[in-house]
């Protein structure tokens, strides 16, 4: 069927985090999309409601098979039922991994900039946060392998939290980059947890490589995290997966989950997940096409009207990282100027020191909303140079 991504659905007064404003602000910030979910998912959830009994639920073989088939056919990631654990979300799983691979006081490495919970969960769980700044060249980020290894040695890092595709920079790390990182971590016995929640948004011309496909001989120290909620815009239905292919590691993760009883999803999450992976491909293909057109529109608009913004064009996701340093010298003033124009972006300083004077814009919305938001950005910053 043909989906209408131009449809504007009013999300105000629904409890929406993204659209919580009492005024006419255009929300282009938090990473959920303003697109109606795929019809098969909505139908599957509706069928559950019509059945009328919302009792205790466990994952079925059909659900496991849908996950296995999706990741095998798209990414050549060969999974079996015993390699898959369920979790309420990727962020809770990041916190869980602190207890699986490290002890209080030990060092955990993340890149800078990075999605905020990578940093906050390390510190909240009493671990030592070690940052390795990404290097920017040719309009995109690169891993600073020399810095990574030096800091692993200096701080005796036990765990590396990787974001692939990267949020907020949109990089899809290449196989060569991932293999180089793996070699360093193997050399120093550093565990790797790869957040791959944006994998399904890999854009034209780029190839996503699941870290587990490279981990032969090191499977006991590698875990991948992902979710259908980001891909299919159903983040309000909490649910994610933990992938590990080493039997002893799976048992260790499972035991840690049981300490907090965080290993089950609800009926709607299981239902939506199966439907998404079995029948959501057509919706995703159309959504990706629409998003790529929105990325192009955004790039062209900013190049014309705010040409001094440095745009980091994403290789994956619907998030674009913008260097606005030509328009402000103060992070809070930059954010406040946009808010005064009634357009909300994600403030870059929340993603680490490398986010100074940067903003993250979410373009996964109907084109009319995006254009209005961009117009407001122009009004806020156009006279700031």
C-alpha positions in Angstrom: 0.0 0.0 0.0 1.0 3.6 -0.4 1.6 5.5 2.8 1.0 9.3 3.2 3.9 10.8 5.0 2.7 14.3 4.3 -0.3 13.8 6.7 0.0 16.1 9.6 -1.3 14.4 12.8 -1.8 16.7 15.8 0.1 15.3 18.7 -0.4 18.1 21.2 -2.4 17.3 24.3 -1.8 13.5 23.9 1.0 13.2 26.5 3.6 13.3 23.7 7.1 14.1 25.0 8.0 15.6 21.6 4.9 17.9 21.3 4.4 18.9 25.0 4.4 22.6 24.3 1.5 24.9 25.2 2.4 27.3 22.4 2.8 26.8 18.6 6.4 25.5 18.7 7.5 23.2 15.9 9.2 20.2 17.4 12.2 19.0 15.5 14.2 17.5 18.4 13.7 14.1 20.2 14.2 11.1 17.9 10.7 9.9 17.2 9.0 10.5 13.8 5.7 12.3 13.1 4.5 9.5 10.8 1.7 7.1 11.5 2.9 3.6 12.2 2.6 0.9 9.6 -0.9 -0.4 9.0 0.1 -4.1 9.7 1.4 -3.0 13.2 -1.7 -1.0 14.0 -3.9 -3.9 12.8 -2.0 -6.4 14.9 -2.4 -4.3 18.0 -6.1 -3.8 17.3 -6.6 -7.5 17.0 -5.1 -8.0 20.4 -7.6 -5.4 21.8 -10.5 -7.1 20.0 -9.4 -10.5 21.5 -10.2 -8.8 24.8 -7.8 -10.7 27.2 -4.6 -8.9 28.0 -2.9 -11.5 30.1 0.7 -12.5 30.9 2.6 -13.1 27.7 5.8 -14.8 26.6 7.7 -14.6 23.3 6.6 -17.1 20.7 8.7 -19.1 18.3 7.1 -17.0 15.5 8.4 -13.8 17.2 12.0 -15.2 17.5 11.8 -16.3 13.8 10.8 -12.8 12.7 13.8 -11.3 14.5 16.1 -13.9 13.1 14.9 -13.6 9.5 15.0 -9.7 9.6 18.6 -9.5 10.7 19.8 -12.5 8.7 18.3 -11.4 5.4 19.2 -7.7 5.7 22.6 -7.8 7.5 23.8 -11.4 7.3 23.7 -11.5 11.1 23.1 -15.2 11.9 21.2 -15.5 15.1 19.5 -18.4 16.9 16.7 -18.2 19.5 19.2 -18.6 22.4 21.2 -15.5 21.2 18.2 -13.2 21.8 17.2 -11.6 25.1 14.5 -9.0 25.5 14.8 -5.7 27.4 12.5 -2.7 28.1 14.8 -0.5 26.1 18.3 0.1 24.8 19.1 2.7 27.5 18.2 0.2 30.3 20.4 -2.3 28.5 23.3 0.1 28.5 22.9 0.4 32.3 22.6 -3.4 32.5 25.9 -3.9 30.7 27.8 -1.9 33.3 27.0 -4.7 35.8 27.7 -7.4 33.2 31.2 -6.3 32.2 32.5 -3.9 34.9 32.6 -3.2 38.6 32.0 0.1 40.4 34.9 2.4 39.9 36.2 0.8 36.7 36.5 2.7 33.5 34.1 2.8 30.6 34.9 4.5 27.3 32.5 6.4 25.0 33.0 8.8 22.2 32.4 12.5 22.3 29.9 13.7 21.0 27.5 10.9 21.9 23.8 10.3 22.8 23.6 11.7 26.3 22.6 8.4 28.2 25.9 6.9 27.1 27.6 9.3 29.5 25.0 9.7 32.2 24.5 5.9 32.7 28.2 5.3 33.1 28.4 8.0 35.9 25.1 7.1 37.5 26.3 3.5 37.9 29.5 4.6 39.6 31.8 3.9 36.8 34.6 6.1 35.6 33.7 7.9 32.3 36.5 8.1 29.8 35.8 10.2 26.6 37.5 9.9 23.3 36.7 12.8 21.0 35.8 11.9 17.4 37.9 13.6 14.7 36.1 15.6 12.1 37.4 15.5 8.5 35.8 15.8 5.1 32.5 16.7 6.7 32.1 13.6 8.9 33.4 12.0 12.1 36.2 9.5 12.3 37.3 7.3 15.2 40.6 8.5 16.7 42.1 5.1 17.1 45.4 6.3 18.6 43.6 8.3 21.3 41.3 5.3 22.0 44.2 3.0 22.6 46.2 5.4 24.6 43.2 6.1 26.9 42.4 2.4 27.2 45.9 1.8 28.5 46.0 4.9 30.7 42.7 4.4 32.4 42.6 0.5 32.3 39.2 0.7 30.4 37.1 -2.4 30.8 34.2 -1.6 28.5 33.7 0.4 25.3 30.2 1.6 24.4 29.9 2.0 20.7 27.1 3.9 18.9 26.7 2.5 15.3 25.2 4.2 13.4 26.4 7.1 15.4 24.1 9.5 17.2 24.3 12.5 16.7 26.8 12.5 13.8 25.0 10.0 11.6 28.2 8.0 10.7 27.9 4.4 9.7 31.2 3.0 10.8 32.9 1.0 8.0 34.0 -2.6 8.3 37.6 -1.4 8.3 37.0 1.0 11.1 35.1 -1.5 13.2 37.8 -4.2 12.6 40.5 -1.7 13.7 38.5 -0.9 16.9 38.0 -4.6 17.6 41.7 -5.3 17.3 42.5 -2.6 19.9 39.8 -3.9 22.2 41.0 -7.5 21.8 44.6 -6.5 22.5 43.6 -4.9 25.8 40.7 -7.3 26.7 38.1 -4.5 26.5 34.4 -5.6 26.2 32.4 -4.0 23.4 28.7 -3.1 23.6 27.3 -1.8 20.3 24.1 0.2 20.2 22.7 -0.4 16.8 19.2 1.0 17.2 19.6 3.2 14.0 20.7 0.3 11.8 17.6 0.2 9.8 17.9 3.8 8.8 21.1 3.3 6.9 20.8 5.6 3.9 21.6 5.1 0.2 25.2 4.4 -0.6 26.2 3.1 2.8 26.4 -0.3 4.4 25.8 -1.2 8.0 27.9 -3.9 9.6 26.7 -5.5 12.8 29.5 -5.7 15.2 28.7 -9.3 16.1 29.5 -10.4 12.5 33.1 -9.4 13.1 33.5 -10.9 16.6 34.6 -14.4 15.8 36.9 -15.6 18.6 35.8 -12.7 20.8 32.1 -13.4 21.1 32.4 -13.7 24.9 33.1 -9.9 25.1 30.7 -8.5 22.5 27.0 -7.6 22.8 24.7 -5.7 20.4 21.6 -3.8 21.3 18.8 -2.8 19.0 15.1 -2.3 18.8 12.1 -2.2 16.5 10.7 0.8 18.2 13.0 3.4 16.6 12.7 1.8 13.1 8.9 1.7 13.1 8.1 4.8 15.2 6.6 2.9 18.0 8.8 4.1 20.9 5.8 4.5 23.1 5.6 0.7 23.1 8.7 -0.1 25.1 10.8 -3.0 23.9 14.3 -3.9 22.6 16.6 -6.8 22.1 20.1 -7.8 23.4 22.1 -10.0 21.0 25.0 -12.2 22.2 26.3 -15.3 20.6 28.5 -16.7 23.5 26.5 -19.1 25.6 28.2 -18.2 28.9 27.8 -14.5 28.2 24.1 -15.0 27.5 23.7 -16.7 30.8 25.5 -13.9 32.6 23.3 -11.3 31.0 20.2 -13.3 31.8 21.2 -13.6 35.5 21.8 -9.9 35.7 18.4 -9.2 34.2 16.7 -11.5 36.6 18.0 -9.5 39.6 15.7 -6.6 38.6 13.1 -8.7 36.8 13.8 -6.8 33.5 13.7 -9.6 30.9 10.1 -9.5 29.8 8.1 -7.2 27.5 4.4 -6.6 27.5 1.8 -8.1 25.2 1.7 -5.1 22.9 5.5 -4.9 22.5 5.7 -8.6 21.5 2.8 -8.2 19.1 4.2 -5.0 17.5 7.7 -6.4 17.2 6.6 -9.5 15.3 4.3 -7.6 13.0 7.0 -5.0 12.3 9.6 -7.6 11.3 7.2 -9.7 9.3 5.2 -7.0 7.6 6.8 -3.6 8.1 9.4 -3.7 5.3 7.2 -1.8 2.8 6.4 1.0 5.2 10.1 1.3 6.1 11.2 1.5 2.4 8.7 4.3 1.8 9.7 6.1 5.0 13.4 6.0 4.1 12.7 7.5 0.7 10.7 10.3 2.3 13.4 10.9 4.9 16.1 11.1 2.3 14.1 13.7 0.4 13.7 15.7 3.6 17.4 15.5 4.3 18.1 16.9 0.8 15.5 19.6 1.3 17.1 20.6 4.6 20.6 20.7 3.1 19.5 22.9 0.2 17.5 25.2 2.5 20.3 25.8 4.9 22.9 26.2 2.2 20.7 28.9 0.6 19.4 30.7 3.7 22.0 29.9 6.5 25.1 29.2 4.4 27.5 29.4 7.4 25.9 26.4 9.2 28.2 23.5 8.7 26.1 20.5 7.9 27.2 17.0 8.8 25.2 15.0 6.3 24.1 11.7 7.9 24.9 8.3 6.5 22.1 6.9 8.6 19.1 8.1 10.5 16.8 11.2 10.2 19.0 13.3 12.5 21.3 16.0 11.1 24.2 17.5 13.1 24.6 21.2 12.5 27.6 23.4 13.5 26.0 26.8 14.2 29.2 28.4 15.6 29.0 31.2 12.9 25.7 32.4 14.4 26.4 32.4 18.1 29.2 32.1 20.6 27.1 30.9 23.5 25.3 27.5 23.7 22.4 28.7 25.8 22.0 31.9 23.7 21.9 29.7 20.5 19.2 27.4 22.0 17.2 30.4 23.4 17.2 32.2 20.0 15.6 29.1 18.3 13.1 28.7 21.1 12.1 32.3 20.9 11.4 31.7 17.2 9.2 28.7 18.3 11.3 25.9 16.8 12.8 23.2 19.0 16.0 21.4 18.1 18.3 19.3 20.4 21.0 21.4 22.0 24.4 20.0 21.0 26.1 20.7 24.3 24.1 17.9 25.9 26.1 15.4 23.7 29.5 16.3 25.2 32.1 18.9 24.8 32.3 18.3 21.1 28.7 19.5 20.9 29.6 23.1 21.7 27.6 25.4 19.4 26.0 22.5 17.6 22.4 21.5 17.2 20.7 18.3 16.2 17.6 18.5 13.9 15.1 15.7 13.4 13.7 15.8 9.8 11.4 12.8 10.1 8.2 14.8 9.8 5.7 15.9 7.2 7.5 18.2 4.7 5.2 21.2 5.6 6.2 21.0 9.2 9.9 20.8 8.3 9.7 23.8 6.0 8.0 25.8 8.7 10.6 24.8 11.2 13.5 25.7 8.8 11.9 29.0 8.1 11.8 29.8 11.8 15.4 28.8 12.1 16.2 31.3 9.4 14.2 34.0 11.2 16.1 33.3 14.4 19.6 33.1 13.0 19.5 35.0 9.7 20.5 38.3 11.3 22.9 36.8 13.8 26.0 37.0 11.7 
